[in-house]
Every structure is written in structure tokens, then in C-alpha cells.
Amino acid sequence: MSPLLRRIVIVGGGVAGLRTAEALRRNGFSGELVGINAENRLPYARPSLSKDALFRSDWECVPLETTAGVRWQIGVAASGLDLEQRRVELDDGSTVAFDAAVVATGVRARVLRGTEAGLTLRTADDAEVLHGILHGDRGHLVIVGAGFIGSEVAVTAHSLGWAVTIVDSDPTPLARALGPGPARWLWEQHRVRGVRTRFGQPVQSIQRSGAGYHVTFAHDSVIQADAVVASLGAVPNTEWLRGSGVDITDGVLTDPAGRAITVTGTVVDGVVAVGDVARTPSRTPDGRAVRHEHWAVATTSAQRAAATLTGRQPPVELPPVFWTDVYEHRVQVVGHPSGVESEPEPGPRGFCLRYEGGDGTLTGAVVVNWPQLLPVLSRRVAQAALTA
């Protein structure tokens, strides 16, 4: 480890930034850790926002426990990165000098023109607002956007007694993330419980109408709602990096070690990106750089970045793993569920589908209610990627 590495600044108060701090300490870094968080909160677990946070009547946002010894500056946002002077500029006019910097600013909810009136769910503040609505007078909830967050919000709202409609412009939502078969199965779990779906129908606008909302479709049909959640994906929080020279096309472009890359293709020494703001080369056949917006990536990218900054050997890269809950079912995904989809393999309480590339190698799998199988499949996907 370089003796010149005395202060590391972590920009972003999410799990990825916190896990990076913890990994730096495990790797022997004993210098100063400064955290910059635009939210007026200490780091907390975000995946629970669309699950327990909405369902439990007594939910409170509790900070994650840590012994990393980070000096957090909360309620202040980064506004610039000066690579020449090695400092982070803040929106209150102050600056923080660094020997190394961790970009962990995450993502925010995508808001499309005409959908500004819908509620979003990306932060604890968002969750508190939606929690209050769902635990109030029950009515009709429309969810615009059939992604994982939209599905999980629908589960909670239905369980709390709301009538729920999910709409999406995509005729087969989640097919690319889960594979066609598991995606059809997931939406059928909603339909058999009375949740209505309107797929392949673009929404033109969400408008307030008295105490409720009007959701207008591109073909001018309208449905009324008592509440609307706009779950239309995410946008990386990279605006503060404009003018820094870092490539921020759909996130912060990095090399395999997590180091930021400039628009001219050079590696930025001492600046790494972690979590869902990082766009890192993948093990897909074309090796393209991609962002992963899943909890597990926060830990794996943090370990990789900490190893890079402290001169350690990066951990062996494992295939991406994520999960979602659909009523009583746990759906787990490993690798990339694309290619040739197998027939469902029945398990003790669920099933599994495997995916193979054109050369017959295992690229991914989806497991439903069969957690014992996931480690086995993860190893096989990793081995297949190493020999590809």
C-alpha cells in the first residue's frame, strides 16, 4: 500500500460506498475515510424499501451498523471532481482533498416527460411517503413500469388490500432480466391473485385529478387511480462529474479493476467507481461494459475497488446474483439468463431453468424456491465463463 494514501474520500452514502470503506479497513488501510452523502441520513439498506419498508406498519429507516470509522458529511452533495488538484467540490462551496476517491453516487429514479406526478421509490424519503399512502385508506394503485421494483410494490400493495394495476409499454416485461419463461411465470403469480396487467401499452401522462389521478395511454384511453407509482428505471447520478474528463456515458466507465476511465480512454489513477453507478466490463461474449443495479454488486465491486486502491489481489470475479420476492416465492438469478432456455426442472418446492450460449456453455439460471441449488449453479456459471 502506498504510504501517500492518507485520505480516501467516498462520494455517495449507499451500501456500495460503505462496503468499500469496510473492505479498505480489512485490507489494512488505516488512514482517514471521509464520506459525502447528499441525503441527510447515514447509509441504510435500500433493497428493503420495496419490501419490509412498505409492508411493516412499524418500519423505520435504521442506519447500517459498521466499524469502518467513516467521517460522514451528510446533507451535502458533490458538485465537481478536480482530478488535477485531487479534490471533490461540494454544493455548499467547500472542497475536500483526497489521495484516492471512490465514486459511489448510485442512481435515481428515471422520470419521463408527462409522468412527473407519479410517486417514485429510490430513497428512504420516497419509502416514507409511499408507506403512509399504502397504510391509509385503501383504493386503486396504478404502477407504471413493470420492473422488479414495480412487481415488489404490487406484492405489498395487494397484501395490504389495494386493488392494483401494473402497466408497461413492453409487451414482455422482465423477459430480458429473467428469461421469457420465468418472466411469464412471475406475472402470472400477480394475475391469479387479481392484480391486473396492461402490457404493450405506453403511458402518455400521469395527471392529478382532484384527490386522485388520471393515467392516460398513448391511444387516449384513461384509467383512474387513487395513487400512482412511476417505476420507470434508473438514471446514474453522474452529473457532478461533468467537466472532470471521466467517461460518464450511462454511468462511470471503469476497467476490470474498477478504476475510472476518461473520455480519451486513459485510466484515472486513484479513482474507482462502485455499485450501480459503475459501468464495468462484463463476462458476456462481447465483453461490453454494463451497469448492474443489484444488491450483490455493491459488495463485489466494493471488494474489487478496495483491492485496487490498497494494492491487493482483486477477488475472483463471480457471476452476478440477485433475487426478488413474489408473494411467498423467492426468485434467484445467477449469471445472464439469455440464450437457449431449458425446460423447467422441478425441485422440492420450486423449479429451475438454465440458459446456454450458442456454444452450449451455461450462461445463467433462474431458481424459484430452491436456494440449495444456487451455489452449485453459481460455481458452474463461473467455471463456464473462465473456460469460454
Secondary structure by P-SEA (a helix, b strand, c coil): ccccccbbbbccccaaaaaaaaaaaaaccccbbbbbbccccccccccccccccccccccccccccccccccccccccccccccccccccccccbbbbbcbbbbccccccccccccccccccccaaaaaaaaaaaaccccbbbbccccaaaaaaaaaaaaaccbbbbbbcccccccccccaaaaaaaaaaaaaaccccccccccccccccccbbbbbcccbbbbbccbbbbccccccccccccccccccccccccccccccccccccccccccccccccccccccccccbbbbccaaaaaaaaaaaaaaaaccccccccccccccccccbbbbbcccccccccccccccccbbbbbbccccccccccccccccaaaaaaaaaaaaaaac
